[in-house]
Amino acid sequence: MHQRLAFVDTAAVVTPAGTFRQSVHLIPDYGSKVDSTKGNWIRHVYYSRYVGVSKVVYTNNQTWELVSFTIKR
């Protein structure tokens, strides 16, 4: 079974290393199956060009965390 990925237009990503204006985001299409009021869950996994992999973790107050990033030279 393949996960469907939705493309999101380029957007800036802010990391401890600085702000990256160019990034490409792919979002797995499974968030609607989970009730965020029942607990924490991963909504977005970002494969960001020039940054690496980040993920958005929604809690009841919709906070997020960046789990990793890389700077390509």
PyMOL Python script that loads the backbone (N, CA, C, O; Angstrom):
from pymol import cmd

cmd.read_pdbstr("""\
ATOM      1  N   MET A   1       0.828  -1.175   0.000  1.00  0.00           N
ATOM      2  CA  MET A   1       0.000   0.000   0.000  1.00  0.00           C
ATOM      3  C   MET A   1       0.881   1.251   0.000  1.00  0.00           C
ATOM      4  O   MET A   1       1.779   1.381   0.832  1.00  0.00           O
ATOM      5  N   HIS A   2       0.626   2.159  -0.925  1.00  0.00           N
ATOM      6  CA  HIS A   2       1.411   3.385  -1.032  1.00  0.00           C
ATOM      7  C   HIS A   2       0.702   4.521  -0.316  1.00  0.00           C
ATOM      8  O   HIS A   2      -0.519   4.660  -0.391  1.00  0.00           O
ATOM      9  N   GLN A   3       1.489   5.327   0.378  1.00  0.00           N
ATOM     10  CA  GLN A   3       0.928   6.529   0.975  1.00  0.00           C
ATOM     11  C   GLN A   3       0.824   7.600  -0.086  1.00  0.00           C
ATOM     12  O   GLN A   3       1.744   7.785  -0.883  1.00  0.00           O
ATOM     13  N   ARG A   4      -0.279   8.299  -0.099  1.00  0.00           N
ATOM     14  CA  ARG A   4      -0.404   9.422  -1.019  1.00  0.00           C
ATOM     15  C   ARG A   4       0.318  10.618  -0.429  1.00  0.00           C
ATOM     16  O   ARG A   4       0.237  10.878   0.771  1.00  0.00           O
ATOM     17  N   LEU A   5       1.020  11.339  -1.280  1.00  0.00           N
ATOM     18  CA  LEU A   5       1.729  12.536  -0.847  1.00  0.00           C
ATOM     19  C   LEU A   5       1.159  13.741  -1.577  1.00  0.00           C
ATOM     20  O   LEU A   5       0.972  13.704  -2.793  1.00  0.00           O
ATOM     21  N   ALA A   6       0.886  14.789  -0.852  1.00  0.00           N
ATOM     22  CA  ALA A   6       0.414  16.027  -1.452  1.00  0.00           C
ATOM     23  C   ALA A   6       1.575  17.012  -1.514  1.00  0.00           C
ATOM     24  O   ALA A   6       2.348  17.135  -0.565  1.00  0.00           O
ATOM     25  N   PHE A   7       1.686  17.699  -2.620  1.00  0.00           N
ATOM     26  CA  PHE A   7       2.746  18.693  -2.777  1.00  0.00           C
ATOM     27  C   PHE A   7       2.268  20.025  -2.222  1.00  0.00           C
ATOM     28  O   PHE A   7       1.152  20.460  -2.507  1.00  0.00           O
ATOM     29  N   VAL A   8       3.100  20.661  -1.443  1.00  0.00           N
ATOM     30  CA  VAL A   8       2.810  21.993  -0.922  1.00  0.00           C
ATOM     31  C   VAL A   8       3.798  22.960  -1.551  1.00  0.00           C
ATOM     32  O   VAL A   8       4.985  22.657  -1.672  1.00  0.00           O
ATOM     33  N   ASP A   9       3.309  24.108  -1.946  1.00  0.00           N
ATOM     34  CA  ASP A   9       4.160  25.100  -2.598  1.00  0.00           C
ATOM     35  C   ASP A   9       5.366  25.433  -1.730  1.00  0.00           C
ATOM     36  O   ASP A   9       5.346  25.219  -0.518  1.00  0.00           O
ATOM     37  N   THR A  10       6.404  25.952  -2.350  1.00  0.00           N
ATOM     38  CA  THR A  10       7.619  26.269  -1.603  1.00  0.00           C
ATOM     39  C   THR A  10       7.319  27.257  -0.489  1.00  0.00           C
ATOM     40  O   THR A  10       6.492  28.157  -0.643  1.00  0.00           O
ATOM     41  N   ALA A  11       7.992  27.080   0.617  1.00  0.00           N
ATOM     42  CA  ALA A  11       7.803  27.954   1.773  1.00  0.00           C
ATOM     43  C   ALA A  11       9.112  28.055   2.521  1.00  0.00           C
ATOM     44  O   ALA A  11       9.974  27.184   2.407  1.00  0.00           O
ATOM     45  N   ALA A  12       9.255  29.109   3.279  1.00  0.00           N
ATOM     46  CA  ALA A  12      10.477  29.294   4.067  1.00  0.00           C
ATOM     47  C   ALA A  12      10.486  28.339   5.250  1.00  0.00           C
ATOM     48  O   ALA A  12       9.440  28.025   5.818  1.00  0.00           O
ATOM     49  N   VAL A  13      11.677  27.880   5.615  1.00  0.00           N
ATOM     50  CA  VAL A  13      11.860  27.025   6.783  1.00  0.00           C
ATOM     51  C   VAL A  13      12.896  27.687   7.674  1.00  0.00           C
ATOM     52  O   VAL A  13      13.975  28.058   7.210  1.00  0.00           O
ATOM     53  N   VAL A  14      12.575  27.837   8.944  1.00  0.00           N
ATOM     54  CA  VAL A  14      13.491  28.448   9.901  1.00  0.00           C
ATOM     55  C   VAL A  14      14.108  27.347  10.750  1.00  0.00           C
ATOM     56  O   VAL A  14      13.388  26.552  11.353  1.00  0.00           O
ATOM     57  N   THR A  15      15.434  27.295  10.801  1.00  0.00           N
ATOM     58  CA  THR A  15      16.149  26.299  11.598  1.00  0.00           C
ATOM     59  C   THR A  15      17.147  27.027  12.489  1.00  0.00           C
ATOM     60  O   THR A  15      17.374  28.223  12.309  1.00  0.00           O
ATOM     61  N   PRO A  16      17.747  26.325  13.448  1.00  0.00           N
ATOM     62  CA  PRO A  16      18.794  26.968  14.247  1.00  0.00           C
ATOM     63  C   PRO A  16      19.959  27.482  13.399  1.00  0.00           C
ATOM     64  O   PRO A  16      20.687  28.377  13.827  1.00  0.00           O
ATOM     65  N   ALA A  17      20.137  26.928  12.210  1.00  0.00           N
ATOM     66  CA  ALA A  17      21.231  27.357  11.336  1.00  0.00           C
ATOM     67  C   ALA A  17      20.870  28.576  10.501  1.00  0.00           C
ATOM     68  O   ALA A  17      21.740  29.151   9.847  1.00  0.00           O
ATOM     69  N   GLY A  18      19.613  28.978  10.509  1.00  0.00           N
ATOM     70  CA  GLY A  18      19.200  30.134   9.723  1.00  0.00           C
ATOM     71  C   GLY A  18      17.883  29.885   9.017  1.00  0.00           C
ATOM     72  O   GLY A  18      17.252  28.845   9.206  1.00  0.00           O
ATOM     73  N   THR A  19      17.477  30.837   8.208  1.00  0.00           N
ATOM     74  CA  THR A  19      16.226  30.739   7.463  1.00  0.00           C
ATOM     75  C   THR A  19      16.520  30.340   6.025  1.00  0.00           C
ATOM     76  O   THR A  19      17.399  30.912   5.380  1.00  0.00           O
ATOM     77  N   PHE A  20      15.782  29.358   5.528  1.00  0.00           N
ATOM     78  CA  PHE A  20      15.937  28.883   4.156  1.00  0.00           C
ATOM     79  C   PHE A  20      14.689  29.286   3.379  1.00  0.00           C
ATOM     80  O   PHE A  20      13.584  28.854   3.705  1.00  0.00           O
ATOM     81  N   ARG A  21      14.865  30.111   2.354  1.00  0.00           N
ATOM     82  CA  ARG A  21      13.713  30.591   1.590  1.00  0.00           C
ATOM     83  C   ARG A  21      13.140  29.512   0.686  1.00  0.00           C
ATOM     84  O   ARG A  21      11.935  29.495   0.435  1.00  0.00           O
ATOM     85  N   GLN A  22      13.982  28.613   0.193  1.00  0.00           N
ATOM     86  CA  GLN A  22      13.557  27.613  -0.784  1.00  0.00           C
ATOM     87  C   GLN A  22      13.390  26.257  -0.116  1.00  0.00           C
ATOM     88  O   GLN A  22      14.365  25.690   0.378  1.00  0.00           O
ATOM     89  N   SER A  23      12.198  25.740  -0.093  1.00  0.00           N
ATOM     90  CA  SER A  23      11.994  24.385   0.412  1.00  0.00           C
ATOM     91  C   SER A  23      10.804  23.772  -0.305  1.00  0.00           C
ATOM     92  O   SER A  23       9.899  24.482  -0.744  1.00  0.00           O
ATOM     93  N   VAL A  24      10.810  22.472  -0.420  1.00  0.00           N
ATOM     94  CA  VAL A  24       9.713  21.746  -1.054  1.00  0.00           C
ATOM     95  C   VAL A  24       9.143  20.794  -0.020  1.00  0.00           C
ATOM     96  O   VAL A  24       9.892  20.047   0.609  1.00  0.00           O
ATOM     97  N   HIS A  25       7.849  20.808   0.164  1.00  0.00           N
ATOM     98  CA  HIS A  25       7.218  20.002   1.195  1.00  0.00           C
ATOM     99  C   HIS A  25       6.318  18.937   0.580  1.00  0.00           C
ATOM    100  O   HIS A  25       5.552  19.213  -0.344  1.00  0.00           O
ATOM    101  N   LEU A  26       6.418  17.735   1.096  1.00  0.00           N
ATOM    102  CA  LEU A  26       5.516  16.643   0.749  1.00  0.00           C
ATOM    103  C   LEU A  26       4.765  16.251   2.006  1.00  0.00           C
ATOM    104  O   LEU A  26       5.377  16.041   3.053  1.00  0.00           O
ATOM    105  N   ILE A  27       3.453  16.152   1.915  1.00  0.00           N
ATOM    106  CA  ILE A  27       2.644  15.903   3.096  1.00  0.00           C
ATOM    107  C   ILE A  27       1.876  14.595   2.924  1.00  0.00           C
ATOM    108  O   ILE A  27       1.059  14.489   2.010  1.00  0.00           O
ATOM    109  N   PRO A  28       2.116  13.587   3.783  1.00  0.00           N
ATOM    110  CA  PRO A  28       1.341  12.344   3.714  1.00  0.00           C
ATOM    111  C   PRO A  28      -0.134  12.619   3.975  1.00  0.00           C
ATOM    112  O   PRO A  28      -0.483  13.441   4.823  1.00  0.00           O
ATOM    113  N   ASP A  29      -0.980  11.933   3.249  1.00  0.00           N
ATOM    114  CA  ASP A  29      -2.418  12.162   3.344  1.00  0.00           C
ATOM    115  C   ASP A  29      -3.034  11.171   4.332  1.00  0.00           C
ATOM    116  O   ASP A  29      -3.764  10.265   3.932  1.00  0.00           O
ATOM    117  N   TYR A  30      -2.742  11.342   5.609  1.00  0.00           N
ATOM    118  CA  TYR A  30      -3.376  10.479   6.607  1.00  0.00           C
ATOM    119  C   TYR A  30      -3.844  11.241   7.834  1.00  0.00           C
ATOM    120  O   TYR A  30      -4.377  10.635   8.764  1.00  0.00           O
ATOM    121  N   GLY A  31      -3.661  12.542   7.861  1.00  0.00           N
ATOM    122  CA  GLY A  31      -3.999  13.320   9.051  1.00  0.00           C
ATOM    123  C   GLY A  31      -5.478  13.339   9.371  1.00  0.00           C
ATOM    124  O   GLY A  31      -5.850  13.433  10.541  1.00  0.00           O
ATOM    125  N   SER A  32      -6.331  13.251   8.363  1.00  0.00           N
ATOM    126  CA  SER A  32      -7.757  13.341   8.623  1.00  0.00           C
ATOM    127  C   SER A  32      -8.297  12.112   9.349  1.00  0.00           C
ATOM    128  O   SER A  32      -9.419  12.133   9.854  1.00  0.00           O
ATOM    129  N   LYS A  33      -7.508  11.049   9.402  1.00  0.00           N
ATOM    130  CA  LYS A  33      -7.963   9.820  10.061  1.00  0.00           C
ATOM    131  C   LYS A  33      -7.679   9.833  11.562  1.00  0.00           C
ATOM    132  O   LYS A  33      -8.056   8.902  12.274  1.00  0.00           O
ATOM    133  N   VAL A  34      -7.016  10.885  12.045  1.00  0.00           N
ATOM    134  CA  VAL A  34      -6.599  10.931  13.442  1.00  0.00           C
ATOM    135  C   VAL A  34      -7.238  12.143  14.108  1.00  0.00           C
ATOM    136  O   VAL A  34      -7.302  13.225  13.524  1.00  0.00           O
ATOM    137  N   ASP A  35      -7.708  11.949  15.336  1.00  0.00           N
ATOM    138  CA  ASP A  35      -8.309  13.046  16.090  1.00  0.00           C
ATOM    139  C   ASP A  35      -7.246  13.665  16.983  1.00  0.00           C
ATOM    140  O   ASP A  35      -6.813  13.043  17.953  1.00  0.00           O
ATOM    141  N   SER A  36      -6.821  14.885  16.669  1.00  0.00           N
ATOM    142  CA  SER A  36      -5.730  15.501  17.417  1.00  0.00           C
ATOM    143  C   SER A  36      -6.135  15.880  18.833  1.00  0.00           C
ATOM    144  O   SER A  36      -5.269  16.141  19.668  1.00  0.00           O
ATOM    145  N   THR A  37      -7.418  15.916  19.119  1.00  0.00           N
ATOM    146  CA  THR A  37      -7.842  16.233  20.485  1.00  0.00           C
ATOM    147  C   THR A  37      -7.661  15.051  21.421  1.00  0.00           C
ATOM    148  O   THR A  37      -7.756  15.208  22.639  1.00  0.00           O
ATOM    149  N   LYS A  38      -7.401  13.875  20.875  1.00  0.00           N
ATOM    150  CA  LYS A  38      -7.220  12.667  21.690  1.00  0.00           C
ATOM    151  C   LYS A  38      -5.769  12.427  22.070  1.00  0.00           C
ATOM    152  O   LYS A  38      -5.488  11.541  22.877  1.00  0.00           O
ATOM    153  N   GLY A  39      -4.851  13.185  21.517  1.00  0.00           N
ATOM    154  CA  GLY A  39      -3.439  12.989  21.847  1.00  0.00           C
ATOM    155  C   GLY A  39      -2.548  13.562  20.767  1.00  0.00           C
ATOM    156  O   GLY A  39      -3.033  14.109  19.777  1.00  0.00           O
ATOM    157  N   ASN A  40      -1.253  13.438  20.955  1.00  0.00           N
ATOM    158  CA  ASN A  40      -0.280  13.949  19.997  1.00  0.00           C
ATOM    159  C   ASN A  40      -0.194  13.017  18.790  1.00  0.00           C
ATOM    160  O   ASN A  40      -0.351  11.804  18.927  1.00  0.00           O
ATOM    161  N   TRP A  41       0.045  13.563  17.653  1.00  0.00           N
ATOM    162  CA  TRP A  41       0.187  12.748  16.449  1.00  0.00           C
ATOM    163  C   TRP A  41       0.958  13.520  15.404  1.00  0.00           C
ATOM    164  O   TRP A  41       0.974  14.751  15.403  1.00  0.00           O
ATOM    165  N   ILE A  42       1.596  12.784  14.517  1.00  0.00           N
ATOM    166  CA  ILE A  42       2.391  13.398  13.447  1.00  0.00           C
ATOM    167  C   ILE A  42       1.452  13.711  12.287  1.00  0.00           C
ATOM    168  O   ILE A  42       0.773  12.819  11.779  1.00  0.00           O
ATOM    169  N   ARG A  43       1.411  14.950  11.873  1.00  0.00           N
ATOM    170  CA  ARG A  43       0.552  15.334  10.755  1.00  0.00           C
ATOM    171  C   ARG A  43       1.339  15.515   9.468  1.00  0.00           C
ATOM    172  O   ARG A  43       0.916  15.038   8.415  1.00  0.00           O
ATOM    173  N   HIS A  44       2.455  16.183   9.531  1.00  0.00           N
ATOM    174  CA  HIS A  44       3.216  16.466   8.318  1.00  0.00           C
ATOM    175  C   HIS A  44       4.633  15.931   8.436  1.00  0.00           C
ATOM    176  O   HIS A  44       5.284  16.102   9.466  1.00  0.00           O
ATOM    177  N   VAL A  45       5.099  15.296   7.401  1.00  0.00           N
ATOM    178  CA  VAL A  45       6.514  14.968   7.283  1.00  0.00           C
ATOM    179  C   VAL A  45       7.030  15.781   6.105  1.00  0.00           C
ATOM    180  O   VAL A  45       6.534  15.639   4.987  1.00  0.00           O
ATOM    181  N   TYR A  46       8.006  16.617   6.343  1.00  0.00           N
ATOM    182  CA  TYR A  46       8.515  17.502   5.306  1.00  0.00           C
ATOM    183  C   TYR A  46       9.849  16.980   4.787  1.00  0.00           C
ATOM    184  O   TYR A  46      10.757  16.697   5.569  1.00  0.00           O
ATOM    185  N   TYR A  47       9.962  16.855   3.493  1.00  0.00           N
ATOM    186  CA  TYR A  47      11.242  16.587   2.862  1.00  0.00           C
ATOM    187  C   TYR A  47      11.657  17.905   2.223  1.00  0.00           C
ATOM    188  O   TYR A  47      11.243  18.216   1.106  1.00  0.00           O
ATOM    189  N   SER A  48      12.464  18.670   2.924  1.00  0.00           N
ATOM    190  CA  SER A  48      12.727  20.050   2.540  1.00  0.00           C
ATOM    191  C   SER A  48      14.054  20.161   1.810  1.00  0.00           C
ATOM    192  O   SER A  48      15.107  19.829   2.353  1.00  0.00           O
ATOM    193  N   ARG A  49      13.990  20.625   0.593  1.00  0.00           N
ATOM    194  CA  ARG A  49      15.192  20.825  -0.205  1.00  0.00           C
ATOM    195  C   ARG A  49      16.095  21.817   0.503  1.00  0.00           C
ATOM    196  O   ARG A  49      15.633  22.858   0.970  1.00  0.00           O
ATOM    197  N   TYR A  50      17.374  21.504   0.585  1.00  0.00           N
ATOM    198  CA  TYR A  50      18.413  22.292   1.246  1.00  0.00           C
ATOM    199  C   TYR A  50      18.324  22.242   2.768  1.00  0.00           C
ATOM    200  O   TYR A  50      19.175  22.824   3.440  1.00  0.00           O
ATOM    201  N   VAL A  51      17.345  21.582   3.324  1.00  0.00           N
ATOM    202  CA  VAL A  51      17.215  21.551   4.777  1.00  0.00           C
ATOM    203  C   VAL A  51      17.330  20.134   5.308  1.00  0.00           C
ATOM    204  O   VAL A  51      18.074  19.905   6.262  1.00  0.00           O
ATOM    205  N   GLY A  52      16.619  19.171   4.724  1.00  0.00           N
ATOM    206  CA  GLY A  52      16.633  17.807   5.224  1.00  0.00           C
ATOM    207  C   GLY A  52      15.224  17.357   5.524  1.00  0.00           C
ATOM    208  O   GLY A  52      14.285  17.712   4.812  1.00  0.00           O
ATOM    209  N   VAL A  53      15.075  16.587   6.564  1.00  0.00           N
ATOM    210  CA  VAL A  53      13.769  16.049   6.925  1.00  0.00           C
ATOM    211  C   VAL A  53      13.298  16.727   8.204  1.00  0.00           C
ATOM    212  O   VAL A  53      14.032  16.780   9.192  1.00  0.00           O
ATOM    213  N   SER A  54      12.095  17.236   8.184  1.00  0.00           N
ATOM    214  CA  SER A  54      11.500  17.768   9.400  1.00  0.00           C
ATOM    215  C   SER A  54      10.111  17.178   9.544  1.00  0.00           C
ATOM    216  O   SER A  54       9.553  16.658   8.577  1.00  0.00           O
ATOM    217  N   LYS A  55       9.553  17.253  10.729  1.00  0.00           N
ATOM    218  CA  LYS A  55       8.193  16.778  10.893  1.00  0.00           C
ATOM    219  C   LYS A  55       7.424  17.755  11.760  1.00  0.00           C
ATOM    220  O   LYS A  55       7.990  18.415  12.631  1.00  0.00           O
ATOM    221  N   VAL A  56       6.143  17.836  11.514  1.00  0.00           N
ATOM    222  CA  VAL A  56       5.272  18.665  12.324  1.00  0.00           C
ATOM    223  C   VAL A  56       4.498  17.743  13.246  1.00  0.00           C
ATOM    224  O   VAL A  56       3.812  16.831  12.784  1.00  0.00           O
ATOM    225  N   VAL A  57       4.602  17.972  14.538  1.00  0.00           N
ATOM    226  CA  VAL A  57       3.860  17.191  15.515  1.00  0.00           C
ATOM    227  C   VAL A  57       2.800  18.099  16.111  1.00  0.00           C
ATOM    228  O   VAL A  57       3.118  19.096  16.760  1.00  0.00           O
ATOM    229  N   TYR A  58       1.541  17.752  15.888  1.00  0.00           N
ATOM    230  CA  TYR A  58       0.451  18.534  16.446  1.00  0.00           C
ATOM    231  C   TYR A  58       0.110  18.021  17.833  1.00  0.00           C
ATOM    232  O   TYR A  58      -0.046  16.818  18.043  1.00  0.00           O
ATOM    233  N   THR A  59      -0.004  18.937  18.768  1.00  0.00           N
ATOM    234  CA  THR A  59      -0.550  18.616  20.079  1.00  0.00           C
ATOM    235  C   THR A  59      -1.885  19.350  20.181  1.00  0.00           C
ATOM    236  O   THR A  59      -2.362  19.913  19.196  1.00  0.00           O
ATOM    237  N   ASN A  60      -2.469  19.345  21.332  1.00  0.00           N
ATOM    238  CA  ASN A  60      -3.748  20.042  21.470  1.00  0.00           C
ATOM    239  C   ASN A  60      -3.639  21.536  21.186  1.00  0.00           C
ATOM    240  O   ASN A  60      -4.622  22.165  20.796  1.00  0.00           O
ATOM    241  N   ASN A  61      -2.454  22.107  21.378  1.00  0.00           N
ATOM    242  CA  ASN A  61      -2.278  23.526  21.047  1.00  0.00           C
ATOM    243  C   ASN A  61      -1.503  23.715  19.744  1.00  0.00           C
ATOM    244  O   ASN A  61      -1.037  24.820  19.464  1.00  0.00           O
ATOM    245  N   GLN A  62      -1.359  22.672  18.955  1.00  0.00           N
ATOM    246  CA  GLN A  62      -0.766  22.702  17.615  1.00  0.00           C
ATOM    247  C   GLN A  62       0.651  23.253  17.603  1.00  0.00           C
ATOM    248  O   GLN A  62       0.969  24.142  16.814  1.00  0.00           O
ATOM    249  N   THR A  63       1.493  22.734  18.466  1.00  0.00           N
ATOM    250  CA  THR A  63       2.906  23.074  18.408  1.00  0.00           C
ATOM    251  C   THR A  63       3.599  22.138  17.430  1.00  0.00           C
ATOM    252  O   THR A  63       3.033  21.119  17.034  1.00  0.00           O
ATOM    253  N   TRP A  64       4.821  22.480  17.040  1.00  0.00           N
ATOM    254  CA  TRP A  64       5.562  21.619  16.119  1.00  0.00           C
ATOM    255  C   TRP A  64       7.011  21.582  16.531  1.00  0.00           C
ATOM    256  O   TRP A  64       7.489  22.432  17.282  1.00  0.00           O
ATOM    257  N   GLU A  65       7.710  20.565  16.016  1.00  0.00           N
ATOM    258  CA  GLU A  65       9.140  20.464  16.264  1.00  0.00           C
ATOM    259  C   GLU A  65       9.861  20.067  14.993  1.00  0.00           C
ATOM    260  O   GLU A  65       9.340  19.308  14.177  1.00  0.00           O
ATOM    261  N   LEU A  66      11.066  20.590  14.838  1.00  0.00           N
ATOM    262  CA  LEU A  66      11.947  20.206  13.740  1.00  0.00           C
ATOM    263  C   LEU A  66      12.840  19.092  14.255  1.00  0.00           C
ATOM    264  O   LEU A  66      13.577  19.287  15.221  1.00  0.00           O
ATOM    265  N   VAL A  67      12.785  17.912  13.616  1.00  0.00           N
ATOM    266  CA  VAL A  67      13.536  16.779  14.148  1.00  0.00           C
ATOM    267  C   VAL A  67      14.933  16.675  13.570  1.00  0.00           C
ATOM    268  O   VAL A  67      15.826  16.149  14.233  1.00  0.00           O
ATOM    269  N   SER A  68      15.154  17.158  12.352  1.00  0.00           N
ATOM    270  CA  SER A  68      16.500  17.122  11.799  1.00  0.00           C
ATOM    271  C   SER A  68      16.590  18.080  10.625  1.00  0.00           C
ATOM    272  O   SER A  68      15.585  18.419  10.000  1.00  0.00           O
ATOM    273  N   PHE A  69      17.804  18.507  10.339  1.00  0.00           N
ATOM    274  CA  PHE A  69      18.017  19.305   9.148  1.00  0.00           C
ATOM    275  C   PHE A  69      19.467  19.148   8.723  1.00  0.00           C
ATOM    276  O   PHE A  69      20.333  18.832   9.539  1.00  0.00           O
ATOM    277  N   THR A  70      19.726  19.369   7.442  1.00  0.00           N
ATOM    278  CA  THR A  70      21.082  19.324   6.923  1.00  0.00           C
ATOM    279  C   THR A  70      21.292  20.540   6.036  1.00  0.00           C
ATOM    280  O   THR A  70      20.344  21.081   5.468  1.00  0.00           O
ATOM    281  N   ILE A  71      22.524  20.955   5.927  1.00  0.00           N
ATOM    282  CA  ILE A  71      22.872  22.043   5.020  1.00  0.00           C
ATOM    283  C   ILE A  71      23.728  21.457   3.912  1.00  0.00           C
ATOM    284  O   ILE A  71      24.857  21.027   4.148  1.00  0.00           O
ATOM    285  N   LYS A  72      23.184  21.442   2.700  1.00  0.00           N
ATOM    286  CA  LYS A  72      23.920  20.903   1.555  1.00  0.00           C
ATOM    287  C   LYS A  72      24.873  21.964   1.040  1.00  0.00           C
ATOM    288  O   LYS A  72      24.509  23.134   0.923  1.00  0.00           O
ATOM    289  N   ARG A  73      26.087  21.553   0.735  1.00  0.00           N
ATOM    290  CA  ARG A  73      27.076  22.507   0.226  1.00  0.00           C
ATOM    291  C   ARG A  73      27.278  22.307  -1.257  1.00  0.00           C
ATOM    292  O   ARG A  73      28.074  23.016  -1.872  1.00  0.00           O
TER     293      ARG A  73
END
""", "prot")
cmd.dss("prot")
cmd.show_as("cartoon", "prot")
cmd.util.cbc("prot")
cmd.orient("prot")
